Amino acid sequence: MEREKKFEKNEEAALLSWEMYLKENYLQLQQSQQKHTPEQKIQHITDRVDKLTEMLDLDQGKMMKLLEQRLLHLEEQTFQFAKALQWIVQSLSNSGFGTEEDIPVLVPSRAAETKEPQAEEISESLFTLSHVSSRNLLYPKSTVIRFAVPEEKVPWETEFDIYNPPFYSSETQEDITPKFLRDNLENLSRINFNSLDGEINRQSFHGTYTVKDGLPLNPMGRTGLRGQGILRFFGPNHALHPVVTRWRRNVDGSIYRKNLKKMLEVLVVKFPFLDNWALLGGSLEPGEALPQKIKQVLRREFWPQFQKLLNQGTEIYKGYLDDPRNTDNAWIETVAISVHFEDQNDVEMKRLNSFLQGCDFEVFVRWQVVDKKIPLYVNHKELLRKATVLLRAYF
C-alpha cells in the first residue's frame, strides 16, 4: 500500500514535470513563430534601422563638432599668422625697404567676414523658378485632367505645336463667399490687367505679364490647363503667409539643438477641408490686410496686434507660389513674412497663444517641430525652409 502511494506521488510529479516542459516548449514555439511573422520581421528591421540612424546622427554630431573646433583653431592660426606677417612687412618698411603705399593689407577684417546677410539678399538667392505642383495631372476638387507638359516644354518661348489644354473655370471657389465677385468670361473685356483694377491688385511681383486673346499668361509657363480653375481671379491671386516660429526648448528651458543647429517650432493650422497641415495665411481679399483663414484662427481682439507683428517681421519671399490650383491664366503669388519669438517668455507670444483658435472649433492649431519630415504642403515647406535659413536653424 505504501509503495503504491509512493508510486502515485512519483507519477504525479513526473506528470507535472512533463506538463511544465510541454507548456514551456509550447510558449517558446509560439514566441519563435511570432518572431518570424512578416509583421515582426518588419518591426525588427525598423527598430534596427532606427537604432542605426540614431547612432549615425550621434556620430555625425560628434564629427561636426570636432570639425567646427578644428576650423576655428585653423582660423585663429591663420589670423595670428597674418598679424605676424603684417608686423614683419611694417618693420621692413620702417627700415627703408619699400614705402607705406606698397604695403598690402594682410590682416582680414573680421567685421566684414561676419556681416549678416540682408533679408533682400536671402530672398533673391533662394528664389528658384518652381513649377511642379502647378502641372499635377488631376486638377484639385474636380475630375479635370491637365494636358501633360514635359519640363522642357514649360516656357512659353519653347514651341509646343500639339499643346491643346482643356479649359476649366469652376462655378464656385474653395474659399468662403467673398465680398468681390469672381471673374468670368463675360466681364473679361472690362478687366484692367497689369494694374490696380479698382481695389483688385492685378499686378504681378514678376513684372508685366503677357495678355493673349484677352487672357493673361502664367509668367512661369504652361500648366496644362486654361481658364481660372477654382481661383477667384484671372491673372495673379495675391496671398499672405506668415511663418511664425519660436525655438524648441529642452526641459530646463535651454534651446534644443540637432547637429549643432538650433531647432525651431512653427505655428501650423489644419482646416477640415484640407488634407495636410499648413502655414498660417491664405488668399487676401482685395483691400484687406489679413487673409480670412488667419481671421478664422485668431480671435478678433488680436487682429490689430498680429498686424503689428507682421509689420515688425522680416519678408523672406515675394513672388509666384507653385500650387496645384494654378492654371495657364490664373496663378497664386504670395508674400511670406518671418515672425520669430526669440524669448520663451515673450509677452506677445503668450498673448498670441491665448488668442488662438478664434471662433471656428473645427480648425486645429499647434506648434510643430521643424525638420524635413514636417507634414506640410510642398510649397509651404519651401517657405518654411527660407525662414530656417534666415534664422540659421536646423531643417
C-alpha positions as CSV (number, residue, x, y, z in Angstrom):
1,M,0.0,0.0,0.0
2,E,2.8,2.4,1.0
3,R,4.7,1.5,-2.2
4,E,1.5,2.3,-4.3
5,K,1.2,5.7,-2.6
6,K,4.9,6.4,-3.2
7,F,4.5,5.4,-6.9
8,E,1.4,7.6,-7.3
9,K,3.4,10.6,-5.9
10,N,6.3,9.9,-8.2
11,E,3.9,9.5,-11.1
12,E,2.1,12.8,-10.3
13,A,5.5,14.6,-10.0
14,A,6.6,13.2,-13.4
15,L,3.3,14.2,-14.9
16,L,3.6,17.8,-13.5
17,S,7.2,18.0,-14.7
18,W,6.1,16.8,-18.2
19,E,3.2,19.2,-18.2
20,M,5.6,22.1,-17.4
21,Y,8.0,21.0,-20.1
22,L,5.2,20.9,-22.7
23,K,3.9,24.3,-21.6
24,E,7.4,25.9,-21.8
25,N,8.0,24.2,-25.1
26,Y,4.7,25.5,-26.5
27,L,5.4,29.1,-25.3
28,Q,8.9,29.0,-26.9
29,L,7.3,27.7,-30.1
30,Q,4.7,30.5,-30.1
31,Q,7.4,33.2,-29.5
32,S,9.5,31.7,-32.2
33,Q,6.6,31.8,-34.7
34,Q,5.7,35.4,-33.7
35,K,9.3,36.5,-34.4
36,H,9.1,35.0,-37.9
37,T,5.8,36.6,-38.9
38,P,6.1,39.3,-41.6
39,E,4.9,42.0,-39.2
40,Q,7.5,41.0,-36.6
41,K,10.3,40.9,-39.2
42,I,9.3,44.4,-40.4
43,Q,9.2,45.7,-36.9
44,H,12.5,44.1,-36.1
45,I,14.1,45.7,-39.2
46,T,12.5,49.0,-38.4
47,D,13.9,49.0,-34.9
48,R,17.4,48.2,-36.1
49,V,17.2,50.9,-38.8
50,D,16.1,53.4,-36.1
51,K,19.0,52.5,-33.9
52,L,21.5,52.8,-36.7
53,T,20.0,56.2,-37.6
54,E,20.4,57.4,-34.1
55,M,24.0,56.1,-34.0
56,L,24.8,57.8,-37.3
57,D,23.2,61.1,-36.0
58,L,25.3,60.9,-32.9
59,D,28.5,60.2,-34.9
60,Q,27.7,63.0,-37.3
61,G,27.1,65.4,-34.5
62,K,30.4,64.5,-32.9
63,M,32.2,64.8,-36.3
64,M,30.6,68.2,-37.0
65,K,31.6,69.4,-33.5
66,L,35.2,68.2,-34.0
67,L,35.4,69.7,-37.5
68,E,34.0,73.0,-36.2
69,Q,36.6,73.1,-33.4
70,R,39.4,72.3,-35.9
71,L,38.2,75.0,-38.3
72,L,38.1,77.6,-35.5
73,H,41.6,76.6,-34.5
74,L,42.8,76.9,-38.1
75,E,41.1,80.3,-38.5
76,E,42.8,81.6,-35.4
77,Q,46.1,80.3,-36.5
78,T,45.7,82.0,-39.9
79,F,44.7,85.2,-38.2
80,Q,47.7,85.2,-36.0
81,F,50.0,84.3,-39.0
82,A,48.5,87.3,-40.9
83,K,49.2,89.6,-38.0
84,A,52.8,88.4,-37.7
85,L,53.4,88.8,-41.4
86,Q,51.9,92.3,-41.2
87,W,54.3,93.2,-38.4
88,I,57.3,91.9,-40.5
89,V,56.2,93.9,-43.5
90,Q,55.7,97.0,-41.4
91,S,59.2,96.5,-39.8
92,L,60.8,96.2,-43.2
93,S,59.1,99.3,-44.4
94,N,60.2,101.3,-41.3
95,S,63.8,100.1,-42.1
96,G,63.6,101.6,-45.5
97,F,62.6,98.6,-47.5
98,G,59.8,99.9,-49.6
99,T,57.2,102.6,-49.0
100,E,53.9,102.6,-46.9
101,E,51.9,102.8,-50.1
102,D,53.3,99.4,-51.2
103,I,52.3,97.6,-48.0
104,P,49.5,95.1,-48.7
105,V,46.7,94.7,-46.2
106,L,47.2,91.2,-44.8
107,V,45.1,91.2,-41.7
108,P,41.5,90.4,-42.8
109,S,38.7,92.5,-41.3
110,R,36.6,90.2,-39.2
111,A,33.7,92.6,-39.2
112,A,33.5,92.1,-43.0
113,E,33.6,88.3,-42.6
114,T,30.8,88.2,-40.0
115,K,28.5,90.6,-41.9
116,E,24.9,89.4,-41.6
117,P,23.2,88.9,-45.0
118,Q,20.3,91.2,-45.7
119,A,16.8,89.9,-46.0
120,E,16.6,91.0,-49.6
121,E,19.8,89.1,-50.4
122,I,18.4,86.0,-48.8
123,S,15.1,86.3,-50.6
124,E,16.8,86.7,-54.0
125,S,19.4,84.0,-53.5
126,L,16.7,81.5,-52.5
127,F,14.4,82.3,-55.4
128,T,14.0,79.4,-57.8
129,L,11.6,79.0,-60.6
130,S,9.5,76.1,-59.3
131,H,6.7,74.9,-61.5
132,V,6.0,71.3,-60.5
133,S,2.7,71.2,-58.4
134,S,1.2,73.5,-61.0
135,R,1.4,70.6,-63.5
136,N,-0.2,67.9,-61.4
137,L,-2.3,65.9,-63.9
138,L,-5.5,65.9,-61.8
139,Y,-6.8,69.4,-61.0
140,P,-7.9,69.8,-57.3
141,K,-11.6,69.3,-56.4
142,S,-12.5,68.3,-59.9
143,T,-12.3,65.4,-62.4
144,V,-10.4,67.6,-64.9
145,I,-7.2,66.1,-66.3
146,R,-4.4,68.5,-67.4
147,F,-2.7,68.3,-70.8
148,A,0.7,66.7,-69.9
149,V,3.6,69.3,-70.1
150,P,7.2,68.0,-70.1
151,E,9.7,70.1,-68.1
152,E,11.4,71.3,-71.3
153,K,8.1,72.5,-72.7
154,V,7.0,74.7,-69.8
155,P,8.4,78.0,-71.1
156,W,6.1,79.9,-73.4
157,E,9.0,80.7,-75.6
158,T,9.5,77.0,-76.4
159,E,7.5,75.7,-79.4
160,F,4.9,73.1,-78.4
161,D,2.6,72.7,-81.5
162,I,0.4,69.9,-80.1
163,Y,-0.3,71.9,-76.9
164,N,-4.1,71.9,-76.6
165,P,-5.1,72.1,-72.9
166,P,-8.7,71.9,-71.7
167,F,-10.5,75.0,-70.4
168,Y,-11.8,74.9,-66.9
169,S,-13.4,77.6,-64.7
170,S,-15.3,76.3,-61.7
171,E,-18.7,77.8,-60.9
172,T,-17.7,78.0,-57.3
173,Q,-14.4,78.7,-55.5
174,E,-13.0,76.9,-52.5
175,D,-12.8,79.9,-50.1
176,I,-15.6,81.5,-48.1
177,T,-18.1,83.6,-50.1
178,P,-16.2,86.7,-51.0
179,K,-17.2,90.4,-50.9
180,F,-16.0,90.6,-54.5
181,L,-17.5,88.6,-57.3
182,R,-15.3,86.1,-59.2
183,D,-14.0,86.9,-62.6
184,N,-15.8,85.3,-65.6
185,L,-15.5,85.4,-69.3
186,E,-18.5,87.8,-69.6
187,N,-16.6,90.6,-67.8
188,L,-13.2,89.8,-69.3
189,S,-13.1,92.8,-71.6
190,R,-13.6,95.2,-68.6
191,I,-10.6,93.8,-66.6
192,N,-7.5,96.0,-66.5
193,F,-4.7,93.5,-66.2
194,N,-1.2,94.6,-65.0
195,S,-2.7,97.4,-62.9
196,L,-4.6,98.2,-59.8
197,D,-8.1,97.5,-61.1
198,G,-10.3,99.3,-58.5
199,E,-9.5,97.5,-55.2
200,I,-8.3,94.4,-57.0
201,N,-4.5,94.2,-57.4
202,R,-3.8,92.6,-60.8
203,Q,-0.1,93.4,-60.8
204,S,2.5,90.7,-60.6
205,F,5.6,90.7,-58.5
206,H,7.4,89.4,-61.5
207,G,6.7,92.5,-63.7
208,T,4.4,92.8,-66.7
209,Y,2.8,89.6,-67.8
210,T,1.6,88.8,-71.3
211,V,-2.1,89.1,-72.2
212,K,-3.1,86.9,-75.2
213,D,-6.5,86.7,-76.7
214,G,-7.9,88.7,-73.7
215,L,-6.4,86.2,-71.2
216,P,-3.3,86.7,-69.1
217,L,-0.5,84.1,-69.4
218,N,1.1,82.5,-66.4
219,P,4.6,84.1,-66.1
220,M,6.2,80.7,-65.1
221,G,4.9,78.9,-68.2
222,R,2.5,76.2,-69.3
223,T,0.5,74.3,-66.7
224,G,-1.6,72.0,-69.0
225,L,-4.9,73.8,-68.1
226,R,-6.6,77.0,-69.4
227,G,-9.2,79.1,-67.5
228,Q,-9.1,80.2,-63.9
229,G,-9.8,76.8,-62.2
230,I,-11.1,77.3,-58.7
231,L,-9.2,80.6,-58.2
232,R,-11.1,83.8,-58.0
233,F,-9.3,86.0,-60.5
234,F,-7.7,85.7,-63.9
235,G,-4.1,86.7,-63.5
236,P,-2.4,86.9,-60.1
237,N,-4.3,85.9,-57.0
238,H,-2.5,87.5,-54.1
239,A,-1.9,85.8,-50.7
240,L,-0.1,86.3,-47.4
241,H,1.8,83.6,-45.5
242,P,3.3,84.5,-42.1
243,V,5.9,82.0,-40.9
244,V,5.5,82.2,-37.1
245,T,8.3,80.5,-35.2
246,R,9.9,80.0,-31.8
247,W,12.8,78.0,-30.5
248,R,12.3,74.4,-29.4
249,R,13.2,74.1,-25.8
250,N,14.6,71.4,-23.5
251,V,13.0,70.7,-20.1
252,D,15.5,73.1,-18.5
253,G,14.5,75.9,-20.9
254,S,17.7,75.8,-23.0
255,I,17.3,75.7,-26.8
256,Y,17.2,72.3,-28.3
257,R,19.9,71.6,-30.9
258,K,20.4,69.0,-33.6
259,N,23.7,68.7,-35.5
260,L,24.9,71.8,-33.6
261,K,22.0,73.8,-35.1
262,K,19.1,75.3,-33.1
263,M,15.7,73.7,-33.7
264,L,12.5,75.6,-34.4
265,E,8.8,75.1,-33.8
266,V,6.4,76.7,-36.3
267,L,2.7,77.5,-35.9
268,V,0.7,75.4,-38.3
269,V,-3.1,75.0,-38.9
270,K,-5.4,72.2,-40.1
271,F,-8.6,73.1,-41.8
272,P,-11.4,70.5,-42.1
273,F,-11.3,70.7,-46.0
274,L,-7.5,70.3,-46.2
275,D,-5.5,67.1,-46.3
276,N,-2.3,68.4,-44.7
277,W,-1.3,70.9,-42.1
278,A,-0.5,74.3,-43.5
279,L,1.2,77.6,-42.5
280,L,-0.9,80.4,-41.3
281,G,-2.3,82.5,-44.1
282,G,-4.1,82.2,-47.4
283,S,-5.7,84.3,-50.1
284,L,-6.1,88.1,-49.5
285,E,-9.4,89.8,-50.0
286,P,-8.9,92.9,-52.1
287,G,-8.3,95.9,-49.8
288,E,-7.8,93.6,-46.8
289,A,-4.5,93.2,-44.8
290,L,-5.2,89.8,-43.2
291,P,-6.4,86.7,-45.0
292,Q,-9.7,85.2,-44.0
293,K,-8.0,82.0,-42.9
294,I,-6.0,83.9,-40.3
295,K,-9.1,85.5,-39.0
296,Q,-10.6,82.1,-38.6
297,V,-7.7,81.1,-36.4
298,L,-7.2,84.3,-34.3
299,R,-9.9,86.0,-32.2
300,R,-10.9,89.4,-33.5
301,E,-9.3,91.2,-30.5
302,F,-5.8,90.1,-31.6
303,W,-6.1,91.1,-35.3
304,P,-4.5,94.6,-34.9
305,Q,-1.7,93.2,-32.7
306,F,-1.0,90.4,-35.2
307,Q,-0.8,93.0,-38.0
308,K,1.8,94.9,-35.9
309,L,3.8,91.6,-35.5
310,L,3.8,91.3,-39.3
311,N,4.9,94.9,-39.8
312,Q,7.9,94.1,-37.5
313,G,8.7,90.8,-39.2
314,T,11.1,90.0,-42.0
315,E,10.0,89.5,-45.5
316,I,11.6,86.2,-46.7
317,Y,9.8,85.7,-50.1
318,K,7.6,87.6,-52.5
319,G,6.5,86.1,-55.8
320,Y,5.0,83.1,-57.6
321,L,3.8,80.2,-55.5
322,D,3.9,76.8,-57.1
323,D,0.4,75.5,-56.3
324,P,-1.8,72.7,-57.8
325,R,-4.6,75.3,-58.3
326,N,-2.6,77.4,-60.8
327,T,-3.5,77.4,-64.5
328,D,-2.3,79.0,-67.7
329,N,-4.4,82.1,-67.0
330,A,-4.7,82.2,-63.2
331,W,-2.0,81.8,-60.5
332,I,-1.1,82.5,-56.9
333,E,1.5,85.0,-55.7
334,T,2.4,85.4,-52.1
335,V,4.3,87.4,-49.6
336,A,5.9,85.3,-46.8
337,I,6.9,87.1,-43.6
338,S,9.0,85.6,-40.8
339,V,7.7,86.4,-37.3
340,H,10.1,84.9,-34.8
341,F,9.9,84.9,-31.0
342,E,13.4,84.7,-29.6
343,D,12.5,84.7,-25.9
344,Q,10.3,81.9,-24.5
345,N,8.8,84.4,-22.1
346,D,7.9,86.8,-24.8
347,V,4.7,88.6,-23.8
348,E,3.4,88.9,-27.4
349,M,3.9,85.1,-27.9
350,K,1.9,84.4,-24.8
351,R,-0.8,86.7,-25.9
352,L,-0.8,85.1,-29.4
353,N,-1.2,81.6,-27.8
354,S,-4.1,82.9,-25.7
355,F,-6.0,84.3,-28.7
356,L,-5.5,81.2,-31.0
357,Q,-8.4,79.2,-32.3
358,G,-10.8,82.0,-32.9
359,C,-14.5,81.1,-33.3
360,D,-14.1,78.0,-35.6
361,F,-13.6,74.9,-33.4
362,E,-13.2,72.6,-36.5
363,V,-9.9,74.4,-37.1
364,F,-6.9,72.9,-35.3
365,V,-3.7,74.9,-34.5
366,R,-0.5,73.7,-32.9
367,W,3.3,74.3,-32.6
368,Q,5.1,71.8,-34.8
369,V,8.8,70.8,-34.5
370,V,10.6,71.9,-37.7
371,D,12.5,69.3,-39.8
372,K,12.4,67.8,-43.3
373,K,9.6,65.4,-42.3
374,I,7.2,68.1,-41.2
375,P,3.7,67.3,-42.6
376,L,3.2,70.5,-44.7
377,Y,2.3,71.2,-48.3
378,V,5.4,71.3,-50.5
379,N,5.1,75.0,-51.3
380,H,4.6,75.8,-47.6
381,K,7.6,73.7,-46.7
382,E,9.7,75.7,-49.1
383,L,8.6,79.0,-47.4
384,L,9.5,77.5,-44.1
385,R,12.9,76.4,-45.3
386,K,13.6,80.1,-46.2
387,A,12.8,81.1,-42.7
388,T,15.2,78.5,-41.3
389,V,18.0,79.9,-43.5
390,L,17.2,83.4,-42.2
391,L,17.4,82.2,-38.6
392,R,20.3,79.8,-39.2
393,A,18.2,77.0,-37.8
394,Y,18.0,73.2,-38.4
395,F,15.9,71.9,-41.2
